[in-house]
Amino acid sequence: MINMKWKRIILIAIIAFVVFVPSVKLQEEEDDDIKVNPQASSPVSSSFVDGEKAIEEAEGYSNEQQKEMKEEAQSFTFQAEVNRLMHIIINSLYSNREIFLRELISNASDALDKIRFLSLTNATMLGAGDQAKLEILLKIDKERRILHITDRGIGMTKDDLIKNLGTIAQSGTKDFLNKFAEQSDKTSGLIGQFGVGFYSVFLAADAVSVTSKHSDDDQYIWTSRADGTYKVVKDPLGNTLGRGTRISIHLKEDASEFLEESTIRNIAKKYSEFINFPISLWTSKVVSSEVPAEETREEESTKPTSEEGVEVEEEDDEDDSDEEEAKTTTKTETVWDWELLNNVKPIWTRSPKDVTADDYSSFYKVISKDTEAPLKHIHFVAEGEANFKSILYIPSTPPQNQFDPTNANKGSIRLFVRRVFITDDFEGLIPNYLKFIRGVVDSDDMDLNVSREILQQTRLLKQIEKKIIRKAIAMFQEMATAEDKEEYIKFWSLYGTNIKLGVVEDSSNRSRLTKLIMFWSSKTGEYTTLDAYVSRMKEGQDQIYYLAGANKAVVESSPLAEKALKRGYEVLYMVDPIDEYAVQHVPKYDGKFKLTNLGKDGVTFDETEDEQEEKKKVVDEFQPLVDFFKQNFAENIEKVVISDRLATAPCALIANQYGYSANMERIMKAQALHNNRQTGYIPKKIMELNPRHPIVKELLKRVKTEDKSAIISANVLYETALLSSGYTIDDPSKFAAAIHQMMALNMNTEAELVDEQATTEPTPVEKATKSTQSDPSTHTEEDMSSLRDEL
C-alpha cells in the first residue's frame, strides 16, 4: 500500500512539474546558419530546408543584416512538454492535414476582426491605402516550396509572438474576448478558443516563419521547425507589412499538393467560403493578343524581363519563311492577378426580411451543388439555451440513396462556428428521417473537440437538434395548412416516406408528424390527412378503418373492405411498405380514434339487437360447414367464423390480432435476405364465410349430403380466398390441379374419360401389367409370349 501511495505522489509531482512549472530558455544563437541570397527578389522573411539545419537562407537580406539577425536572435523553448505535445498535435489531433489552411485562415480572420473592432472607437488604427483593406491573401511560391498567408489584421508584438505562438494552448483571441467581456457589442465574436490551431501547420510544413507588425512595436520574425524551440528576431528590413502578419509555410516533400492553385482554392472555398473578409489567391492565366510583328522581333533580340505579376512567353503563328512578310503575330502572356475565393456572402447572418427569394435560391444552389431551386425554405434565429442561426431547405428532387445507412450522415447540414466550416459528416444534429433537408447551422458557442473536427455529445447539441426538428416540422405544417394544397401534395409525393419513418422513430414528435401523414381515401379518391378523415366520420363512429396492400387497385378490389364501404364508412388505402409499420405506432389518433386494420380479426360494426339475433341463427345454421372446414383444413386455419365484413365475396382469410397481415407477410417474403427460418412462426389464418353467398349455401348443402365434390370445392374456395385476401399460395400446381378437376366435373368430362377407358381394348402390355399386379401366379406361357412379341 505504501509503495502504491508513493508511486501516485511521484506521478502527480511529475505531471505538476510538466504542466505548472514551464521553463523559458534564453540564450545567444551559436549556430552559424544564416546565408545570403542576394538574388532573391521576394521580401520573404526567411526560408527553411529539411533535416536538422536551421535557417539556410534569408531572402532579401544583406550580409550585414543577416549577421545582425544572427547576433540579436533569441532562442526560446515552448512552454509545455512540447516534444510530446507537438507529436500529438501533428500525428493524432487532426484527421486531415488540409485542416491547417482552415485554422490559419481562421486566425487571420480573428486578427482582422480585432482591428476592425478596435477601429470602431479609433478609426486611425486602420491606416490608409492598402493598409486599410481588411483582407486575407494566399500566395504560392512553387520554386521555393513556400505557401504564404498574409493578413492586414492587428498584428503581434514581440511579446505577443512569444506568448501566443510560444505557448501551446494559449489563445490570443480568448484573451481579447476576456478583455472586452463587459462590452455588449456582439461584433467582437471571434473564432479562436483553443490556441493549438496554429500548430496544425506542421501537418504539412517542415518549418514555419511568421513575420508580424503591430502598431505598438517593430516588425518581428518568429521561426520554428516544431523541434521544441523557436526563434524571435527583429526584422532587419524594417516595416514591410505596414500592419498585419505573414505566415510562410515551408512545405514537406510529401505535401506538394498544397503548391497547386486548384488545391488551395478548393480547400479555402470548402472551409472558409463564408469568412467575413475577402480571401484572395495569387493565380495565373494565359491570355493571347495580336501584336505587330516588328515589336515581336525587337523583343526576341533581347531576353524578356519579367515584371512582378507577369511572365511573358511569345509564340509566332507564322512559319519562319513567312516571318518577314507577317504584319502581326499572336503573343501569349501568363498574367498573374488576385482571384477572390469567397464571393458568396453568408446570408443567414442577415435578417430574413432583408433577403430576397433569389438570394435564398442562389445560396441553396451554392451549398447543395443543385441546379434546381428548392421547394421550400425556412430562415430563423434560435435564442435561449442554444444560440445559433440557420437556413433549412427542402430540395425539389430527393437526394439519391437518402436511406442508405452508409451515406446517412454526409452532406445534409453544414455546420459552421462563426462562419468557419467545421463539418458536414456527423451524427446527432438531425435525425435520419430528415436527412433530405439541406442547410446551414452557424453557432457561436458550439462545443467542439480541440481539433474542431468532432462534435461533442453535449446538452447544447441536443438543444440544437431539437430546435432544428421543430423548425423543419413547422415548415411542413405551413405547407399542409395552406389553402392551396398543391405544394404540400408535391412535397408528400417526394418525402411522404420520410415523414412516416419519423412517426416510427421520433416518439417525441410523433403527434406532430401524425397530423402530417396522408393516405389514399376511398371517399375522395385522393390523398387525405387523418384530420380530414375524422371531419368526415359518421355520427358515433370511433374507429378509423384502413386496409394495406401492394397498390391502390388491389386494395380497392379487396373483399375485406366490402362491408365497410357498403355501410358508408371511409376506408384509407395504405400502399407503401412502411405504412403498416407507421400506424402500429399510432394505436389511437388524438387519443380517441382507434386505427382498425380490416385485414385482421376483431373488426366490428354497429349492430342492432335484431341483427345480433339474426346472426346467432345464421351461425347455428352454418355450423356443419364450419366444422367441415375445421376438420379438413386444421393445419392452415385457426378458426372459421361467419363473417360480418364480407358483402359479395364468398369467403376471405384474415390474420389474428397478433399475426402478420397479408400485406406484411408479402413484404417480409420480398426481403432480399429473407429465409423461412428468419421469418419465425407465422400464425394460422382465420377463415370468414359469407352466409349470404350462393356458393357458400350450395357448399353447405353438399356437406350435409356428404357429396364427394364438397372437399374439392372447399379446397378451391380456400385457395381462391388466399389469393383474393392478398396472401400467396404455397403449391400453385396443386391449386391448378384442383381447378382442372372442378372444370372436369362441371363439363362432365370425367365420365367421358372413364367411359372411353372402359371401351378401349387393353393392349397386351396393359393386360400383362394388370394381371401381374393382380396375381403373378396366374400368368401362362402364352401370356408371356404375347407380351414379348408386343415388346
C-alpha positions in Angstrom: 0.0 0.0 0.0 2.8 2.4 0.9 4.6 1.7 -2.4 1.5 2.4 -4.4 0.9 5.6 -2.4 4.4 6.9 -3.1 4.1 6.0 -6.7 1.0 8.1 -7.1 2.6 11.0 -5.3 5.7 10.8 -7.6 3.4 10.6 -10.7 1.4 13.7 -9.6 4.6 15.6 -8.9 5.9 14.9 -12.4 2.7 16.0 -14.0 2.6 19.1 -11.9 6.2 19.9 -12.9 5.5 19.5 -16.6 2.3 21.5 -16.6 2.7 24.1 -13.9 6.5 24.8 -14.0 7.2 25.9 -17.6 10.7 26.9 -18.4 11.9 29.6 -20.7 15.4 29.3 -22.1 17.0 32.4 -23.3 20.4 32.0 -25.0 22.5 33.5 -27.7 22.3 31.9 -31.1 25.6 30.0 -31.6 24.8 28.2 -34.9 26.2 29.9 -38.0 23.1 29.0 -40.1 22.2 32.2 -42.0 23.4 32.6 -45.5 23.0 35.3 -48.0 20.9 35.0 -51.2 21.3 38.4 -52.8 19.5 37.2 -56.0 16.1 36.7 -54.2 13.6 39.4 -55.1 10.7 38.4 -52.8 10.6 40.1 -49.4 10.1 36.9 -47.6 11.5 36.9 -44.1 13.3 33.5 -44.1 13.5 30.2 -45.8 13.9 26.7 -44.4 15.1 23.3 -45.6 14.6 19.8 -44.4 16.7 18.0 -41.8 18.5 19.4 -38.7 19.7 22.6 -40.5 18.3 25.8 -39.1 17.6 28.7 -41.5 19.5 28.1 -44.7 18.8 31.4 -46.3 17.1 34.7 -45.5 15.7 36.0 -48.7 16.3 39.7 -49.5 18.7 40.4 -46.6 22.3 41.7 -47.0 25.3 40.1 -45.3 25.3 42.8 -42.7 21.6 42.3 -42.0 22.0 38.6 -41.6 24.9 39.0 -39.3 22.8 41.4 -37.2 19.9 38.9 -37.2 22.2 36.1 -36.0 23.6 38.2 -33.2 20.3 39.5 -32.0 18.2 36.4 -32.4 16.9 34.9 -29.2 16.1 31.2 -28.9 13.3 30.0 -26.6 11.7 26.7 -25.6 8.0 26.2 -25.8 6.1 26.5 -22.6 4.9 22.9 -22.3 6.2 19.4 -22.8 6.4 20.3 -26.5 8.1 17.3 -27.9 5.3 15.0 -26.8 2.5 17.6 -27.3 3.7 18.5 -30.8 3.8 14.9 -31.7 0.2 14.5 -30.5 -0.9 17.6 -32.5 0.8 16.7 -35.7 0.1 13.0 -35.7 -3.1 12.4 -33.6 -5.1 15.5 -33.1 -6.2 16.2 -36.7 -7.6 13.5 -39.1 -7.0 15.5 -42.3 -4.0 17.7 -42.8 -5.7 20.1 -45.1 -7.3 21.4 -41.9 -4.2 23.6 -41.3 -5.3 26.0 -44.0 -8.7 26.4 -42.3 -7.0 27.1 -39.0 -4.6 29.7 -40.4 -7.3 31.5 -42.3 -9.5 31.5 -39.2 -6.6 33.0 -37.2 -6.2 35.6 -39.9 -9.9 36.4 -39.7 -9.6 36.8 -36.0 -6.8 39.3 -36.4 -8.9 41.3 -38.9 -11.9 41.1 -36.6 -9.8 42.5 -33.7 -8.5 45.5 -35.7 -12.0 46.2 -37.0 -13.4 46.1 -33.6 -10.8 48.5 -32.2 -11.3 50.8 -35.1 -14.9 51.4 -34.0 -13.5 53.7 -31.3 -10.3 54.7 -33.1 -10.7 55.0 -36.9 -7.0 55.9 -37.4 -5.9 52.4 -36.4 -7.0 51.1 -39.8 -4.5 53.3 -41.6 -4.8 54.4 -45.2 -4.5 52.9 -48.7 -3.8 49.2 -49.0 -3.2 49.0 -45.2 -6.9 49.9 -44.6 -8.0 46.9 -46.8 -9.1 44.1 -44.4 -8.3 41.1 -46.5 -6.5 37.7 -46.5 -4.0 36.9 -49.3 -2.8 33.5 -50.3 0.3 33.2 -52.5 2.2 30.1 -53.7 6.0 30.1 -54.4 6.5 26.8 -56.2 10.2 27.3 -56.8 11.0 27.5 -53.1 8.0 25.3 -52.0 6.5 28.0 -49.8 2.9 28.9 -49.2 2.3 32.5 -47.9 -0.7 33.5 -45.9 -0.9 37.3 -45.3 -3.5 39.4 -43.4 -3.8 43.0 -42.6 -5.0 42.4 -39.1 -3.9 43.7 -35.8 -0.5 42.0 -35.9 1.6 40.9 -33.0 4.3 42.5 -30.9 7.4 40.6 -29.9 5.8 39.7 -26.6 2.6 38.6 -28.4 4.7 36.2 -30.6 6.3 34.7 -27.6 3.1 34.5 -25.6 0.7 33.3 -28.4 2.9 31.2 -30.6 5.4 30.1 -27.9 2.8 28.7 -25.5 0.8 25.7 -26.6 -2.9 26.1 -26.0 -2.6 29.9 -25.5 -5.3 31.8 -27.4 -4.8 35.4 -28.1 -8.4 35.7 -29.2 -9.6 34.3 -25.9 -7.6 36.9 -24.0 -9.0 39.5 -26.3 -12.5 38.3 -25.6 -11.9 38.3 -21.9 -10.7 41.9 -22.1 -13.9 43.0 -23.8 -16.3 40.7 -21.9 -18.1 43.5 -20.3 -18.9 45.1 -23.7 -22.4 44.4 -25.2 -21.2 44.8 -28.7 -21.6 41.4 -30.4 -19.3 42.3 -33.3 -16.3 41.1 -31.2 -17.4 37.4 -31.5 -14.4 35.6 -32.8 -13.2 32.1 -33.6 -10.2 31.2 -31.6 -10.9 29.2 -28.5 -8.1 26.6 -28.1 -4.8 28.1 -29.1 -3.5 25.0 -30.8 -4.9 25.6 -34.3 -1.7 27.4 -35.4 0.4 24.3 -34.8 -1.6 22.3 -37.3 0.6 23.9 -39.8 3.2 21.3 -39.0 1.0 18.7 -40.5 2.3 19.9 -43.9 5.3 22.0 -43.0 8.9 21.3 -42.2 9.4 24.8 -40.9 7.3 28.0 -40.5 8.2 31.7 -40.5 5.8 34.2 -39.0 6.5 37.9 -39.8 4.3 40.3 -37.9 3.9 44.0 -37.4 1.8 45.6 -34.6 1.1 49.3 -34.4 2.8 49.4 -30.9 6.0 47.6 -31.9 8.6 47.0 -34.6 8.3 44.2 -37.2 9.5 40.8 -35.8 10.1 37.4 -37.2 9.2 34.1 -35.4 10.6 30.9 -36.8 10.3 27.2 -35.7 10.6 23.7 -37.0 8.5 22.0 -34.3 11.6 20.7 -32.7 11.0 22.1 -29.2 12.5 25.5 -29.9 11.6 28.7 -31.7 13.4 31.9 -32.5 12.3 35.5 -32.4 14.3 38.3 -34.1 13.7 41.9 -35.2 13.2 42.2 -39.0 16.3 44.0 -40.5 14.2 45.1 -43.4 12.0 47.2 -41.1 8.3 47.7 -41.6 7.5 46.0 -44.9 4.0 44.8 -43.9 2.6 48.1 -42.7 0.4 46.2 -40.2 -0.5 42.5 -40.0 1.0 39.1 -40.3 2.5 36.9 -43.0 2.9 33.2 -42.3 5.4 31.5 -44.7 4.9 27.7 -44.7 7.9 25.6 -46.0 6.1 22.5 -47.2 7.3 18.9 -46.7 8.3 16.8 -49.6 5.1 14.8 -49.4 2.9 17.9 -49.2 3.4 19.0 -52.8 -0.4 19.1 -53.4 -0.5 22.4 -51.4 1.6 24.0 -54.1 -1.2 23.7 -56.6 -3.6 26.6 -57.1 -6.6 24.3 -57.5 -5.9 22.5 -54.2 -5.6 25.8 -52.2 -8.7 27.2 -54.0 -10.8 24.2 -53.2 -9.8 24.0 -49.5 -10.3 27.7 -49.0 -13.7 27.5 -50.6 -14.7 24.4 -48.6 -13.8 25.7 -45.1 -13.7 29.5 -45.4 -16.1 30.4 -48.1 -18.2 32.5 -45.7 -15.5 34.3 -43.8 -16.4 38.0 -43.4 -13.3 39.2 -45.1 -12.2 38.8 -48.7 -9.8 35.8 -49.3 -7.8 36.2 -52.5 -5.4 33.7 -54.2 -2.5 34.8 -56.4 -3.3 33.0 -59.7 -2.2 32.9 -63.3 -4.0 32.7 -66.6 -2.8 32.7 -70.2 -4.1 35.4 -72.5 -3.5 35.9 -76.2 -3.2 39.1 -78.1 -2.3 40.3 -81.6 0.8 42.5 -81.8 2.9 44.0 -84.7 5.5 41.6 -86.0 8.2 44.3 -85.7 7.5 44.6 -81.9 7.9 40.8 -81.6 11.2 40.8 -83.5 12.5 43.6 -81.2 11.5 41.7 -78.2 13.2 38.5 -79.5 16.5 40.3 -79.8 16.7 40.7 -76.1 15.6 38.3 -73.3 12.3 39.5 -71.9 12.4 40.9 -68.4 9.8 39.6 -66.1 7.8 42.1 -64.2 6.1 41.2 -60.9 2.8 39.6 -61.7 3.6 38.9 -65.4 5.7 36.3 -67.1 5.9 36.7 -70.9 6.0 33.8 -73.4 5.8 34.5 -77.1 4.6 32.4 -79.9 4.7 33.2 -83.6 1.8 31.6 -85.6 3.6 32.2 -88.9 6.2 29.9 -90.4 9.8 31.1 -90.4 9.7 31.6 -94.2 6.8 34.0 -93.8 8.1 35.8 -90.8 9.5 38.8 -92.7 6.2 39.3 -94.5 3.9 39.0 -91.5 2.4 42.2 -90.3 1.0 40.9 -87.0 1.6 37.9 -84.8 0.0 36.3 -81.7 1.6 36.7 -78.4 0.6 34.7 -75.3 1.1 36.1 -71.8 0.8 34.4 -68.4 -0.9 37.1 -66.4 -0.9 37.0 -62.6 -3.6 38.5 -60.5 -5.6 38.1 -57.3 -8.6 35.9 -57.6 -11.4 36.4 -55.0 -12.4 33.0 -53.5 -15.3 33.9 -51.2 -17.7 36.0 -53.2 -20.8 34.2 -51.7 -22.0 36.0 -48.6 -23.4 34.2 -45.5 -27.0 35.3 -45.9 -28.0 33.5 -42.7 -26.4 36.3 -40.7 -28.8 38.9 -42.2 -32.4 39.5 -41.2 -34.9 37.3 -43.2 -36.7 40.5 -44.3 -33.5 41.7 -46.0 -33.0 38.6 -48.1 -34.9 38.1 -51.4 -36.2 34.9 -52.8 -33.5 34.9 -55.5 -30.9 35.3 -52.7 -32.2 32.2 -51.0 -32.3 30.2 -54.2 -28.8 31.2 -55.3 -27.4 30.4 -51.8 -29.1 27.0 -51.8 -27.5 26.1 -55.2 -24.1 27.0 -53.8 -24.3 24.9 -50.6 -26.1 22.0 -52.2 -24.5 21.9 -55.7 -28.0 21.6 -57.0 -29.2 23.1 -60.3 -32.8 23.4 -59.3 -34.4 25.9 -57.0 -35.5 24.5 -53.6 -39.1 23.5 -52.9 -39.3 25.4 -49.6 -37.0 27.1 -47.1 -37.1 28.5 -43.5 -34.7 31.1 -42.1 -34.6 31.5 -38.3 -32.5 32.6 -35.4 -32.6 30.4 -32.3 -32.0 32.1 -28.9 -32.1 30.9 -25.4 -30.2 27.8 -24.2 -28.8 27.3 -27.7 -27.9 30.3 -29.8 -27.5 29.8 -33.5 -28.6 30.9 -36.9 -29.9 28.6 -39.6 -31.4 28.2 -43.0 -33.1 24.9 -43.9 -34.1 23.9 -47.4 -36.3 21.2 -48.9 -34.8 20.1 -52.2 -37.2 19.9 -55.2 -35.7 16.5 -56.0 -35.0 13.9 -53.3 -31.3 13.1 -52.8 -30.1 9.8 -54.1 -29.6 7.0 -51.7 -31.0 9.1 -48.8 -32.0 5.9 -46.9 -28.6 4.3 -47.5 -27.1 3.9 -44.0 -23.5 4.3 -45.3 -24.5 7.7 -46.7 -26.8 8.8 -43.9 -24.7 11.5 -42.3 -23.0 13.1 -45.3 -23.8 16.5 -46.7 -27.2 17.1 -45.1 -26.5 20.0 -42.8 -23.3 22.0 -42.9 -22.1 23.1 -39.5 -20.3 26.4 -39.1 -18.8 28.0 -36.0 -18.8 31.8 -36.5 -18.9 31.3 -40.3 -16.0 28.8 -40.4 -17.0 25.5 -41.8 -16.5 22.6 -39.4 -18.1 19.5 -40.9 -21.0 18.1 -42.8 -20.4 14.5 -41.7 -21.6 13.8 -38.2 -24.5 12.3 -36.2 -26.7 13.9 -33.7 -27.7 17.2 -35.3 -30.6 15.9 -37.5 -32.5 12.6 -37.4 -32.4 10.0 -40.1 -35.9 10.8 -41.5 -34.9 14.4 -42.1 -31.7 13.6 -44.0 -33.2 15.1 -47.1 -33.0 18.5 -45.6 -30.2 20.8 -46.8 -29.0 23.8 -45.0 -26.5 25.5 -42.7 -26.2 25.9 -38.9 -23.9 28.6 -37.5 -23.4 28.5 -33.8 -21.4 31.0 -31.7 -20.8 28.6 -28.8 -20.7 25.1 -30.2 -18.8 22.6 -28.1 -16.1 21.0 -30.3 -13.0 19.0 -29.6 -9.7 20.7 -29.7 -9.2 19.9 -33.4 -12.6 21.5 -34.2 -13.4 18.5 -36.3 -15.6 16.4 -34.0 -18.8 17.5 -32.2 -19.0 16.7 -28.5 -22.3 15.0 -27.4 -23.4 17.7 -25.1 -26.7 19.1 -24.0 -26.2 22.1 -26.3 -26.1 19.8 -29.3 -29.3 18.1 -28.2 -30.9 21.5 -27.9 -29.8 22.5 -31.4 -31.2 19.2 -32.8 -34.5 19.7 -31.0 -34.9 23.2 -32.5 -33.9 22.2 -36.0 -36.5 19.4 -35.9 -39.2 21.7 -34.6 -38.5 24.3 -37.3 -38.4 21.7 -40.1 -41.8 20.3 -38.9 -43.1 23.9 -38.8 -42.1 24.3 -42.4 -44.1 21.1 -43.3 -47.1 22.3 -41.3 -47.1 25.6 -43.1 -47.5 23.8 -46.4 -50.0 21.3 -45.1 -52.3 24.0 -43.7 -52.2 26.3 -46.7 -55.3 26.8 -48.7 -53.6 25.7 -51.8 -52.6 22.1 -51.1 -50.7 21.6 -54.4 -47.3 22.4 -52.8 -47.8 20.0 -49.9 -49.1 17.2 -52.2 -45.9 17.6 -54.2 -43.9 17.5 -51.0 -45.8 14.4 -49.9 -45.2 12.6 -53.1 -41.5 13.2 -52.7 -40.9 12.8 -49.0 -44.0 11.1 -47.6 -42.0 8.0 -46.7 -39.6 10.2 -44.6 -42.5 11.6 -42.6 -43.8 8.1 -41.9 -40.3 7.0 -40.9 -40.4 9.9 -38.4 -43.6 8.5 -36.9 -41.8 5.3 -36.3 -38.5 6.7 -35.0 -39.3 10.0 -33.4 -41.5 9.4 -30.4 -41.2 13.0 -29.0 -42.6 14.5 -32.3 -44.9 11.6 -33.2 -48.1 13.5 -32.6 -47.0 16.4 -34.8 -45.8 14.1 -37.6 -49.0 12.0 -37.4 -51.0 15.1 -38.3 -48.9 15.5 -41.5 -49.2 11.9 -42.9 -51.6 11.2 -45.7 -53.2 8.1 -47.3 -55.4 7.4 -50.3 -59.1 7.8 -49.4 -62.0 5.6 -50.6 -64.3 8.6 -50.4 -62.3 11.3 -52.1 -60.1 9.2 -54.4 -57.2 11.5 -53.3 -54.7 11.8 -50.5 -56.3 12.8 -47.2 -55.0 13.5 -43.7 -56.3 11.9 -40.6 -57.8 15.2 -39.5 -59.7 15.4 -42.7 -60.9 11.7 -42.3 -62.1 12.5 -38.7 -64.0 15.5 -40.0 -66.0 13.2 -42.4 -66.7 10.5 -39.9 -70.3 9.1 -39.5 -72.0 10.1 -36.3 -71.0 7.8 -33.5 -68.0 6.3 -35.4 -65.0 5.9 -33.2 -62.7 3.9 -35.5 -60.5 4.8 -38.5 -60.7 1.9 -40.9 -57.7 1.1 -43.2 -56.5 -1.7 -45.4 -53.0 -2.2 -46.7 -51.9 -3.8 -50.0 -49.5 -3.8 -52.8 -51.1 -1.0 -54.7 -54.3 1.1 -54.8 -56.1 -1.1 -57.3 -55.5 -4.3 -55.3 -56.8 -2.7 -52.1 -59.8 -1.2 -53.7 -61.0 -4.6 -55.1 -60.3 -6.5 -51.9 -63.3 -8.3 -50.4 -62.1 -7.3 -46.9 -63.2 -3.7 -47.4 -66.6 -4.5 -49.0 -68.8 -4.4 -45.9 -67.2 -1.2 -44.5 -67.7 0.5 -47.9 -71.3 -0.7 -48.2 -72.1 0.6 -44.7 -70.8 4.1 -45.8 -67.5 4.0 -43.9 -64.5 5.7 -45.4 -61.5 3.4 -45.8 -57.9 4.5 -46.0 -55.8 2.6 -48.5 -52.2 2.1 -47.4 -50.0 1.1 -50.3 -46.4 1.9 -49.1 -44.4 -0.8 -47.4 -43.8 1.4 -44.4 -47.5 2.3 -43.8 -48.4 -0.6 -41.5 -45.2 -0.1 -39.5 -46.1 3.5 -39.0 -49.7 3.1 -37.9 -48.7 0.4 -35.4 -47.0 3.2 -33.5 -50.3 5.2 -33.5 -52.8 2.9 -31.8 -55.2 5.8 -31.3 -55.3 9.1 -33.2 -55.7 12.1 -31.0 -56.1 9.7 -28.2 -59.7 8.9 -29.2 -59.9 7.2 -32.6 -58.6 3.7 -32.9 -57.0 2.7 -36.2 -58.6 -0.6 -37.3 -57.0 -2.9 -39.8 -59.7 -4.5 -42.0 -57.2 -7.3 -42.8 -57.2 -8.6 -39.2 -59.5 -10.1 -36.8 -61.7 -8.1 -34.4 -63.4 -5.8 -36.9 -66.9 -4.9 -35.7 -69.6 -2.6 -36.9 -72.5 -1.2 -35.0 -75.4 -3.7 -34.9 -78.9 -3.6 -33.7 -80.4 -6.3 -31.4 -82.4 -7.8 -34.2 -79.2 -8.1 -36.3 -77.4 -9.8 -33.5 -80.3 -12.3 -33.1 -80.3 -13.0 -36.8 -76.6 -13.6 -36.7 -76.9 -16.2 -34.0 -79.5 -18.1 -36.1 -77.1 -18.0 -39.2 -74.2 -19.2 -37.1 -76.2 -22.2 -36.0 -77.4 -22.9 -39.5 -73.9 -23.0 -40.9 -72.3 -24.8 -38.1 -71.9 -28.1 -40.2 -69.9 -26.2 -42.8 -67.8 -24.5 -40.1 -67.0 -27.9 -38.6 -66.2 -29.3 -42.1 -63.6 -26.6 -42.7 -62.1 -27.0 -39.3 -61.8 -30.8 -39.8 -60.2 -30.7 -43.2 -58.1 -27.5 -43.0 -56.9 -27.7 -39.4 -53.2 -27.3 -40.5 -53.8 -23.9 -42.1 -56.9 -22.5 -40.4 -57.0 -21.4 -36.7 -60.8 -20.9 -36.7 -63.7 -20.5 -39.0 -66.3 -17.8 -38.4 -69.4 -16.4 -40.0 -68.4 -13.0 -41.4 -69.7 -9.5 -40.8 -67.3 -7.8 -43.2 -68.0 -9.7 -46.5 -70.6 -8.5 -48.9 -70.1 -10.1 -52.4 -67.1 -12.4 -51.9 -67.9 -16.0 -50.7 -65.1 -16.1 -48.1 -61.8 -14.4 -47.1 -58.8 -15.1 -44.9 -57.6 -12.7 -42.3 -54.8 -12.6 -39.7 -55.4 -12.6 -35.9 -54.7 -9.5 -33.9 -51.1 -10.5 -33.3 -50.3 -12.1 -36.7 -49.0 -10.8 -40.0 -51.5 -9.2 -42.3 -51.4 -10.3 -45.9 -49.5 -7.2 -46.9 -47.0 -7.5 -44.1 -46.4 -11.2 -44.9 -45.9 -10.2 -48.6 -43.3 -7.5 -47.6 -41.4 -9.9 -45.3 -41.2 -12.6 -48.0 -40.0 -10.0 -50.5 -36.9 -9.1 -48.5 -33.7 -9.8 -50.3 -32.1 -11.8 -47.5 -35.3 -13.5 -46.4 -35.4 -17.1 -45.5 -38.2 -19.1 -43.8 -36.2 -19.7 -40.6 -35.8 -15.9 -40.1 -39.5 -15.3 -40.6 -40.3 -17.3 -37.5 -43.7 -18.7 -36.6 -46.5 -17.4 -38.8 -49.8 -17.9 -37.1 -52.6 -19.7 -38.8 -55.2 -17.8 -40.7 -58.8 -17.1 -39.7 -61.4 -18.0 -42.4 -64.6 -15.9 -42.7 -67.6 -17.3 -44.6 -70.2 -15.1 -46.2 -73.5 -16.9 -45.4 -75.4 -14.8 -48.0 -73.3 -16.0 -50.9 -74.8 -18.8 -53.2 -71.5 -20.8 -53.3 -71.4 -21.0 -49.5 -75.0 -22.0 -49.4 -74.6 -24.7 -52.0 -71.4 -26.0 -50.3 -73.4 -26.3 -47.1 -75.9 -28.5 -48.8 -73.2 -30.8 -50.3 -71.6 -31.1 -46.9 -74.9 -32.1 -45.3 -75.5 -34.7 -48.1 -71.8 -35.9 -48.0 -71.3 -35.1 -51.6 -67.8 -36.3 -52.8 -67.3 -33.0 -54.6 -67.6 -31.0 -51.4 -63.9 -31.4 -50.5 -62.8 -30.4 -53.9 -65.0 -27.3 -53.9 -63.8 -26.4 -50.3 -60.2 -26.7 -51.3 -60.7 -24.4 -54.3 -62.7 -22.0 -52.2 -59.9 -21.9 -49.6 -57.1 -21.2 -52.1 -59.0 -18.6 -54.0 -59.7 -16.9 -50.7 -55.9 -16.8 -50.1 -55.4 -15.0 -53.4 -58.3 -12.5 -53.0 -57.2 -11.7 -49.4 -53.6 -10.9 -50.6 -51.8 -14.0 -49.5 -49.8 -16.3 -51.7 -50.4 -20.0 -52.5 -47.7 -22.4 -51.3 -48.3 -25.0 -54.0 -49.6 -23.4 -57.3 -49.6 -26.8 -59.1 -51.9 -28.3 -56.6 -54.2 -25.4 -57.0 -54.2 -25.7 -60.7 -55.0 -29.4 -60.5 -58.0 -28.6 -58.3 -59.2 -26.1 -60.8 -58.9 -28.6 -63.6 -60.8 -31.2 -61.6 -63.6 -28.7 -61.0 -63.7 -27.9 -64.7 -63.8 -31.6 -65.5 -66.7 -32.1 -63.1 -68.5 -29.0 -64.5 -68.2 -30.2 -68.1 -68.9 -33.9 -67.4 -65.5 -34.7 -69.0 -64.6 -37.1 -66.2 -67.4 -39.6 -67.1 -66.5 -39.4 -70.7 -62.9 -40.1 -69.9 -63.9 -43.1 -67.8 -66.2 -44.5 -70.5 -63.5 -44.1 -73.1 -61.1 -46.0 -70.9 -63.7 -48.7 -70.3 -64.5 -49.3 -74.0 -61.0 -49.3 -75.3 -59.4 -52.8 -75.8 -56.4 -53.0 -73.5 -53.0 -53.7 -75.1 -51.1 -56.9 -74.3 -48.8 -54.8 -72.1 -51.7 -53.4 -70.1 -53.2 -56.9 -69.8 -49.9 -58.4 -68.6 -49.2 -55.5 -66.3 -52.7 -55.7 -64.9 -52.6 -59.4 -64.4 -49.1 -59.2 -62.9 -50.3 -56.6 -60.4 -53.3 -58.8 -59.6 -51.8 -62.3 -59.4 -48.4 -63.2 -60.8 -49.0 -67.0 -60.3 -51.8 -67.0 -63.0 -49.5 -65.9 -65.9 -49.4 -68.5 -68.6 -46.7 -69.2 -71.1 -49.0 -67.9 -73.9 -49.4 -64.6 -72.0 -45.7 -64.1 -71.5 -45.0 -65.0 -75.2 -47.6 -62.5 -76.3 -46.0 -59.8 -74.1 -42.6 -60.5 -75.5 -43.9 -60.2 -79.1 -45.6 -56.9 -78.2 -42.4 -55.5 -76.6 
